[in-house]
């Protein structure tokens, strides 16, 4: 075998190894993205299950409550407290504000920066300032 043939074979092998490395890097990046998405979806699923459980408990309590007089609709305590505080201040609370408050307490952003995304790191100052307007 000539020296030139060995050099050509080594060069071809080096090129193939480079392609394998590039493909492996792309696969690692894809796996990382999938793991991050899986984590985000798992957290969102957990929060939605908690909301569903809370809603079914409220509905069950409403059905089991005695039929004395007018039956109150189930509401979140935080939502009721914020409505009372605003009503005492003489500010009319709209249905849209109630829905945004409910979404925020269910764990979703309502600010224009991250609207609709799951809140994973506690309270959002943008959302809170929006609610306090």
C-alpha positions as CSV (number, residue, x, y, z in Angstrom):
1,X,0.0,0.0,0.0
2,X,1.3,3.4,-0.9
3,X,1.6,6.3,1.5
4,X,-0.8,8.3,-0.6
5,X,-3.5,5.6,-0.3
6,X,-3.2,5.6,3.5
7,X,-3.5,9.3,3.6
8,X,-6.6,9.3,1.4
9,X,-8.2,6.6,3.6
10,X,-7.4,8.6,6.8
11,X,-8.9,11.7,5.2
12,X,-12.1,9.9,4.3
13,X,-12.3,8.3,7.8
14,X,-11.8,11.8,9.3
15,X,-14.7,13.2,7.2
16,X,-17.0,10.4,8.2
17,X,-16.2,10.8,11.8
18,X,-17.0,14.6,11.5
19,X,-20.4,13.7,10.0
20,X,-21.1,11.3,12.8
21,X,-20.2,13.9,15.3
22,X,-22.4,16.5,13.7
23,X,-25.3,14.0,13.6
24,X,-24.7,13.0,17.2
25,X,-24.7,16.6,18.3
26,X,-28.0,17.2,16.5
27,X,-29.6,14.2,18.1
28,X,-28.4,15.3,21.6
29,X,-30.0,18.7,21.0
30,X,-33.3,17.2,19.9
31,X,-33.3,14.9,23.0
32,X,-32.7,17.9,25.2
33,X,-35.6,19.8,23.6
34,X,-37.9,16.8,24.0
35,X,-36.9,16.4,27.7
36,X,-37.6,20.1,28.4
37,X,-40.9,20.0,26.7
38,X,-41.8,16.8,28.6
39,X,-41.0,18.5,31.9
40,X,-43.1,21.6,31.0
41,X,-46.0,19.5,29.9
42,X,-45.8,17.3,33.1
43,X,-45.9,20.4,35.2
44,X,-48.8,21.9,33.3
45,X,-50.7,18.5,33.5
46,X,-50.1,18.4,37.3
47,X,-51.5,21.9,37.7
48,X,-54.5,21.2,35.5
49,X,-55.3,18.0,37.5
50,X,-55.2,20.1,40.7
51,X,-57.6,22.7,39.1
52,X,-59.9,19.9,37.9
53,X,-59.9,18.3,41.3
54,X,-60.7,21.6,43.0
55,X,-63.5,22.3,40.6
56,X,-65.1,18.9,41.0
57,X,-64.9,19.2,44.8
58,X,-66.7,22.6,44.5
59,X,-69.4,21.1,42.3
60,X,-69.8,18.2,44.6
61,X,-70.2,20.5,47.6
62,X,-72.7,22.6,45.7
63,X,-74.8,19.5,44.8
64,X,-74.7,18.1,48.4
65,X,-75.6,21.5,50.0
66,X,-79.1,21.7,51.3
67,X,-81.6,23.3,48.9
68,X,-82.4,26.1,51.4
69,X,-83.2,29.3,49.5
70,X,-81.0,30.3,46.6
71,X,-77.9,28.1,46.0
72,X,-74.7,30.1,45.7
73,X,-72.4,29.4,42.7
74,X,-69.0,27.9,43.7
75,X,-66.2,30.5,43.5
76,X,-62.6,30.5,44.4
77,X,-62.0,32.1,47.8
78,X,-59.3,34.4,46.4
79,X,-61.5,35.6,43.6
80,X,-64.3,36.3,46.0
81,X,-62.0,38.2,48.3
82,X,-60.6,40.4,45.5
83,X,-64.1,41.1,44.3
84,X,-65.2,42.2,47.7
85,X,-62.2,44.4,48.2
86,X,-62.8,46.1,44.8
87,X,-66.5,46.5,45.4
88,X,-65.8,48.2,48.8
89,X,-63.5,50.6,46.9
90,X,-66.3,51.4,44.5
91,X,-64.7,49.8,41.5
92,X,-66.8,47.7,39.2
93,X,-65.4,44.3,38.5
94,X,-66.0,42.9,35.1
95,X,-66.3,39.3,34.0
96,X,-63.1,39.6,32.0
97,X,-61.1,40.6,35.1
98,X,-62.6,37.7,36.9
99,X,-61.5,35.3,34.2
100,X,-58.0,36.7,34.2
101,X,-57.8,36.5,38.0
102,X,-58.9,32.9,37.8
103,X,-56.4,32.0,35.1
104,X,-53.6,33.6,37.1
105,X,-54.5,31.6,40.3
106,X,-54.6,28.5,38.2
107,X,-50.9,29.0,37.4
108,X,-50.9,30.8,34.0
109,X,-49.4,34.1,33.0
110,X,-51.9,36.9,32.1
111,X,-49.3,39.6,31.3
112,X,-48.5,40.7,27.8
113,X,-45.0,39.3,28.1
114,X,-45.8,35.6,28.8
115,X,-49.6,35.4,28.3
116,X,-50.9,31.9,28.4
117,X,-47.6,30.3,29.5
118,X,-47.4,28.2,32.6
119,X,-46.0,30.1,35.7
120,X,-43.2,27.8,37.0
121,X,-41.3,30.2,39.2
122,X,-43.9,31.6,41.6
123,X,-45.6,35.0,41.2
124,X,-45.0,37.2,38.1
125,X,-44.6,41.0,38.8
126,X,-46.0,41.8,35.4
127,X,-49.1,39.8,36.0
128,X,-49.6,41.2,39.5
129,X,-49.2,44.8,38.3
130,X,-51.8,44.0,35.6
131,X,-54.2,42.6,38.2
132,X,-53.8,45.6,40.5
133,X,-54.7,48.2,37.8
